[in-house]
C-alpha cells in the first residue's frame, strides 16, 4: 500500500502533531488564566488607595467633630496607613 503510515494517524509524526496540539491548548489556557488573574489583581490594587483615602477623610471629620479622642484617631490612622 502506498502511503501507509503517513499523515496524522501514523508513526512518530502523528504523535508529535497531537502532542503539539495539546501543548498549544494548555498554553492558551495558562495564558487566559494569567490574564484574568492580572486583571483582577489590578482592580483590587486600584480600589484600595481610594477606599483608604475615604476612610481617612471620615476619620478626620469624626476627630474634628469630637466624636473620637486623639488617641483613637492616632491608632486608627496608623492602622489605615499600614494597610491592615
N, C-alpha and C positions, 0 to 999 in steps of 0.2 A: 504494500500500500504506500502510495506516495504521500509524503507529508505527515505520516504518523508520528505523534509525539511533539508536534509543534503547536503553537497557539497558546491560548490561555490555560487550557486544561492539562497540558503535558509537560513533564520534566521540570528541571530546575528553573527555567524561565517563567513558567506559570506560577510556581511557588513564590518567586521573587516579586512578581506582579501583585499577587494577593497580599504579600507582606507589605509592599509599598503602599497599597491602598489602605490597609489597616493603620499603618503609621500616619498616613495623611489624615485620616478621620480622627485618630487620637490627638494629633497635633492641633487640629481645628477645635476640638472640644476643649483642650487645655487653653488655647488662645482665647476662646469665648469666656471661659471661666475666669481667666486672668483679667480680661477687660471688664467684666462685671464686678469683680472684687475691687478693682481700681476705681471704678465709677462710684461704688457705694462708699469706699473709704474717703474719697474726696468730698462727698456730700456731708459726711459726719464731721470732717475737718473744717468745712466751710461754716457749719452752723454753730459749732462750739464757741468760737470767739464772740459771735453776735449775742448768743444766749448769755455768755459770761458778762459781757458789757451791760446788757439789760439788767441782769441780776445786781451788778454793782451800782447801777443807777437807782434801782429800787432801794438798795441798802443805804445809799447816801441820803435819799429822801426820807427814809424812816429815821435815820440818825438826826437829820435836820429838824424833823418834827418832834424829836424827843421820845420816840417810841422805843428806842433801844439805847443802852448805855454805850459809853466809849469802848469799854472792854468787849462788849458783844459785837460792836461794829468792827473793831480791830480783828477779833477772832474770825468773824465771818468773811472779812476782806481777805485775810490770809488763806482761808480755805478756798475761796473762789479763785484767787490768783494761782494757787498751787495746782488747780485742776482736779481736786478730789471730789 
